[in-house]
Amino acid sequence: MFGTIKNWGLKESITLLRILIGWHFLYEGIIKMYNPEWTSFGYLATAQGPFSSIFTALANEPYIGGADILNKFALVFVGITFLLGIFEKAGAIAAIGLLLLYYLAHPPFPGLDQIKVEGAYWFVNKNLIELVACMVIYQFPTGKYFGLQYLFDRKKETTKSEAL
């Protein structure tokens, strides 16, 4: 349907997806950075599934501080790269890794209680969906159409043509 609307297609749809996911990540990162009370302790300490022992170990000292800092940094990094349309592949890899960790910490598997999660899911949850969307963004970076990458590429073309 959208492919038939004049001037609207795949690259515009993926660009919009990139910007919306970027906003989500940046917002989550900034909210956590400006809340001195925020910690990932509760999420990690209630981890379930096959990797729960790893996540619950991260909830203890001396790891929790580093886990909190890395989480905030990764969220802001992904948000900036996706919103600005630059270094999208690096941002997508960081997003995929972070979302995979979120998914594995509280997997929506049958038989597991859904603790510290929104809703009750069966195998597929919002983290998995956003992870797959980030895989699409990795495959089809759109910064060269709309973002800082576009501006940098135009500047390179201008510089090359001036050199000739």
N, C-alpha and C positions, 0 to 999 in steps of 0.2 A: 504494500500500500504506500509506504513512505517513499519507496524507490520510484514511484510514478509521479510524485510531486516534483515540479520543476526545481532544479538546483538543490535537491535534498537527496542524499544517498548514504552509502556506507560510511564514507569518511566523515560526514557530518554527524552521523549517529554515534560513531565511535568517539569522535571529538567530544560530543556532549556527554557520553558515558565517562570519558576520561576526566572531564571537568567536574562532574557530579561526584565521582569517587574521590577526586582530589579534595574537593570541599569537605567531604565526610572525614577523610583522614586528617586534614589540617585542623578542622574543628575539634576532633577528638584529641589530637595532640596538644593543641593550645589550651583547651579546657583542663587537661591533666597537668600541664606545665604551670598554670596559674592557680592551681589548687594545691596548697602545701599539704593538705590532708590526704591527697590521693595516693594510693599505693595499689599495686597489683596483688598484694598479699592474699586477699579474699578469693580472688579468681584462681590463683595458683594453688592455694591451700586446699581448695575444694575440687581440684582436678580429678577427673575420672578416666577410666579406660585403660588401655594397655600401656600408656606412657605416664600414668599418674604419679609414679614414684619420682620421675625426673622433675615434673612440674612442682610437686610438693617440696622437693629438695630446694628448688629455686626460691620458694617462699620463705626460706630461713636465712639467717645471717650466715655468711657475709654476702650472699648472692642477691637478696631482694633489692638492695639499693641499685645495683648494676642492672638488674632486670627492669626496674622502673625507669631508669635513665635511658636504657636502650629502647624501651617501648615508646617513650615520649619522642625520642629523637627519630625513630623509624617512622612514626606517624606523621610528624612534621615534615620529614624529608620526602615521603611519598606525596603528601599533600602539596608541597611546593612544586615538585617536579611535574605532577599531573596538572595542577592549576596553571602553571606557567608554560607548560608544553616544552620542557627542556630536560634532557637526560631521562626521558620517559622509560627507556628500557631498564635503567638502573632502579628507577622508582618502582617499576612493575615487579622486578625481581625482589626488592625489599618488601613490597606489598604481598606478594605471593608467599614469601617466607613467613611474614608476620601472621597472615591469615591462616596459613597452615598450622602454625603454633596455636593460634586461638582455637582452631577446629580440633586439633589433637588434645588440647587441654580439657575440652568438654565436648567430646564427640557425641553426636546424636544417635547413638547406637541403641537398638532395642535392648531392654533389660537394665539400662542405666538410668538412674534418677537424673532428671534435668535440674541441676543445682547451679545457681548463679548464671542462668541463661534466660533470654527472652523467649517465651513460648515453649512448646513441646514439639520436637521434630523427630523425624525418622530418617536417618542417614543424611538428608539434605537440610542445611540451615543457611542463614544469611551469610555466614563466613565462607562457606563453600561456594555459594553463588557469586559473591564478590571476588573470591579467589579466581574463579573461572573467567570472570569479566576482566580481571587484571591480566590473565593469560592472553586474552584477545588484544588488549592494549599493548602487550609486549610484542605480539605478532604484527600489529598494525599501528605503529606509533604515528600520531597525528600532529605532533608539534611542527612538522614541516609544512602543514597546511594552515594551522592556527595555533600560534604560540611563539615563544622566544626563538625556538629553533628556526622558524620561518624567517624571522628578522635577521638572524645570524647568517642563514643561507643566502638571503638577498644581499646582505652586505658583502659576502664572499664573491658573489656573482658580479657585483658592481666593481669590487676591487680587481677581479680578474679581467673584466672588460676594460677598465682604465689602464691596466698594465699592458694590454695589447695595443 
